[in-house]
Amino acid sequence: MPHRILVTTTSFQDTPGEHHAALAATGWEVVTARGPLSEADTLALVGEIDGFICGDDMITAAVLDRARPRLRVLSKYGIGVDKIDVAGCTARGIPVLFTPGVNHTTVAEHAFLLLLSLEKHLLFHADSTRSGGWQRKTGRELLGKTIGIVGMGRIGKEVAVRAHAFGMKPLGHDVAWDDAFAAAHGIERAASLDDLFARSDYISLHTNLTPETRDLVRTDSIARMKPGVIVINCARGEIVNTADMAAALASGRVRGYGTDVLDVEPPPANHPLTHLPTCLVTPHVGSRTHESVQRQAMAAVTNLVRAMRGEAPLAQVNPEVPVTKVT
């Protein structure tokens, strides 16, 4: 019988490109579902699966137990693995593959889309003219403003480069600092997160979700930011405490919050952030361009195929797990 592959990421499925032909050329049976999947939905699908191209599905210890012994390869479409029990995969001998370096340009562009939309009141003006009106609000320039970038990996670096194009002053923070890149691109290193919070007109989040970064933006950290700060989040929703951000927006302490991610996706109808006039939420589409999807998808397929054949993948989260041919 051919191997069975589960694909759950919707942008992979919905975007034309060579990734479809590359996966079909294997001759394996492909099963699709519309993710991101809950634990219960994932549990229902993984029992007879050899390989899994996943998005932000909940892959817990229970899912792994249900999937074994047949599941042999987990290929993440993207770079965030906070929904995957990586330690559990490692303990069970399942290589976890991912696709770094494929979406940094488009996510950086999306961060500026959110920021410009808030500062220029884009939705207010577009809604006004669409409804036959001509209402106007006065916006603000980005020129001369300081943008604090939390997380100076590939995406944070791209944000800093684009900030210079707008005449902004990039201020970065990361535990791993690239001195050569910062010097070449005129990026100042903040002495601490509190230093970045205190000096930034805008704060753009590009860090991984970890126990240390969960609820990084909350009432006490917001109090250390400039009054009227705008926060941009193209990382993970859980980095920002939802209730605290909603309260800060309502009071005006935070002038605007532009986010591509939420703590619950998709959100319930009464989510605290989706109806506030100074909050702009997009449905986790920061990396969803034709170019980026095709790069991510081909990398995910390449990782899967190589690992299933016992060959070295492009990138592996848990390289201590050996990649062996699936027979």
N, C-alpha and C positions, 0 to 999 in steps of 0.2 A: 504494500500500500504506500502511496506517496505521503510525504510529510505533510502535516496540517499546520498552517500558519494563521494566527489570529492577528488582524489589523484593526485597531480601534480609533486611531487618530483621524478626525474628520477632514482636516486640511489635506492630508495624504490622499484620502479617498476622493476628495472633491476637486483637486487641482490636476489638470492634465500635465503629463510630463513623462520622461523616460523611465521614471521609477516604476510605473505600472508594467511596462514591457519587461523591465529587468526582473521583476518579481514573477511575472507570468512565465518567463523563459526558464525558470527553474523546474517547471512542471509540477510544483507542489500545489496542494489544495489550499486555497486562500479563503478564510472565513472572516467576514467583516462584522463590526458592530459600531454603533455611534457613541463614541466616548465624549467626555471622560466618564468612566464607569465607576459606580459605587463598589464597595467591597462585595455586596450581595450579587450585583450584576457580573462582576468579574468572576466570582466563585462559580457562577452558573455556566461559564464558557470555557474554563481552562482545563478541564479534566482530560480532554482528548487532543491537546495542543502540543506540538513539538517546539514551535518557535513563536515568539510574541513580539510584534512591533507595537509598542504601547505609546500612549500620550501621557496624560495626567490621570490615569486610572489608579484606583487604590489597589496596590499590590502588597498585601499584608502577609503575615506569617500564615494565616488561615488559607489565603489564596495559594501560597506556595505549597502548602501541604496538600491541598486539593490538586494542584498542577503536577506534582511529582508522582511517579518518577518520569513521566513522559516529557514534561517541559525541560528543554535542555539549553535554550538560549533566550535571553531577554534583551531586545534591541530597543532602546529608548529613542523615540523621535524627539530630538531636542536635547537640552542639557540639564534641566532640573530633575533631580531624582528624589525629591523630598517626599513623593507619594509612594516610593518603592522602599520596601524593607531590604536595603542593600546588605546589611549584616546577615539577614536571614537567607538571602540568595547566596552569599559567600559560604555560609555554613552548610548549605545544601549543594554546593558545587555548581551553581548556575552563574555563568558569566553575565554581567550587566554591561551592556555596550551603550555608548551615547555619541552625540554628534556635535562636539564643540567647534566653534569657528565658522558656523554657517549662517547665523542670523543676527550678528552683531550690528551690521549696518542698518538693517530695517528696524530693529528695536530702537536704536538711537534716533532714527528718523521719527518713530512714533512718539518718543518722549518729547520731541519738539513740537509735534502735532498737538499733543495735549497742552503743552505750555502756551503755545501761541493761541490756541483756541480759547484758553482761559483769559489770557491777557488782552486779547482783542475782542472778547465777548462774541465769538463766532456763532455759537448756536443761537443766542439771543437775536443777533442781527439777521441770520438766515431765517429763523422762525418768523420774524417780523415781516420781512419782504414776502415770504412764502404765503403768509396769511393776508397779504394785501396792504400791509402797513409800511411805515418808514420810520420806525423808532430807532433811536441811536443812543449808544453809551460810549463814553470816552475810555479808550483803552490805554495801555502802557507799552513803552518800548522795552526791548530786551537789552539794548545798548547800554553798556556801562554797569550792568547788574552782575552780581556775584552768584554763580551757580555752584552749590556744594554737591559733589558727586560721591555718594556712598557706595564704594565698590569700584575699584579701578581695574577691572578685568577688561576683556575685549569690548564689551558694550560700554562700560564707563569711559574707556579711552576714546571710543567713537563719539560719545557725547561731548567730551572735552574738546575734541577737534572741531566739531560743529559749533560749539559755543564761541570759539574764536571767530568764526565766520560771522557771527551776530555781534561781534564787538563786546563779548562778555568776558568775565574773569573767572576761569575754572579753578575751583578749590577742591582737592581730592582727599579721600581718606580710604586706606586699605591697610590691612596688616601686612600684606605683601606689596611692596612698593617698587615700581619700575623706575629707577632713577634716570636711566638713559632716555626713556620715553618722555618722562616729565620735563626733563631739561630741554629736549628737542621741541616740545610743544608748549612750553611756558605754563606748566601746570604747577601750582603751589600745593605743597603737602600740608594739610591741616595738622596742627599739633595733637589734636584729639577730636573725637566726635563732638564733644561740647564746643570746641573751638569752631568746627565747621557749622554747627547749629547756630551759634551766636553771630556768625559773620555772613551767612548766606541769605540772599534775597529769595532764591529758589533752592530747593533740595530735591535731587533726583536720585532715586534708590535703584541700585543695580548690584545688590549683594545677594548671596545665596540665603535660603531659609535654613537656619540652624537654631539650636536652642538659645544661642546668644543673640540672634537677630530677631527672633519671634517677639512681636510687640515692641520693636525698637522705637517706633514712633508711638508714643502714648502720652498721657497727660503731663507727666513730669518732664519728659524730653521736649515736648511741645513748648513747655514753659521756658525752656532754655533757648528757643528759637526766636528770631526776630518777630515782633508783632506784625501780622499781615503777610507772613511767609506763604509761599505757594509750594506744595509738595507734589512731586510727580513719582508715580510708582509703576515701573514696567518690570518688576521683579516677581514678588510673590505677595498675595494679599495679606497673609498672616504677619508680614513684617510691620504692618500698621494695625494698631488696635482699632477696630471698627467703631465701637461705642465712643472712645475718646476722640477719634477724628470727627465723628458726627457732632459731638458737643463743641469741639473747637471751631468747626465751620459755622455752627449755629451762633456762636458768640462773636465770630469775626476774628478770633485770635489767629486762626489760619484763614487766609483770604481765599484760598482755592486749593482743591485737591483733584489732580488728574490722575486716574488710575486705569490700567488695562487689566488689573487683577483684583479679585475679591477673596475674602476668607471662605466664602461658599460660592461655588460655580457649578451651574448657573445659580444666581441668587433667588431667594424667595421674593414674592411680590412686595413684601413689607420690609425689605432690606434697608437698614438705616441710611445707606449712602446713595441709593439710586434715585432719590427724588429731591435731593437738595440742590438749589439753584447754583451754588458755588462748587458743586462736585460734578466732575465729568467722568463718566465711566464708559469704557469701551469693552467689548466682550472677549477679552484675551486674544486679540488679533494683532498684537504688536509685531509678531514675526510672520504674519500671514500675508505675504506677498508671493506672487508667482515665482519670482526668482528665489526667494528664501525657502519657500516650501519645496521647490524642486531640488535645491541643494540639500536640505535636511532629509528629504525623502530618499534621495539617492544614497546619501551617507548611511541612513538607517537600513536600507536594503543591502548595501554593500557589507555593512557590519554583520547583518544576519546571515547572508550567504557565505561569507568567509568563515564565520564561526561554525555554521552548520557543517561546513566541509573540513573543519579542523585547521583552518588557516587563521593567521593573526588578523584581528579586526583593526579598523582605523583608530578606535579609541575605546578603552575599557575602564569602567569605574573601579572595578575590583580585579586588578591585574594578577593578584595572587591566585585567582581561580584559573586553572588551566583550560584552554580551549581544545576540545577534542571533537573528532568527526562524529556526527550523528548518523548512525546506520539504521 
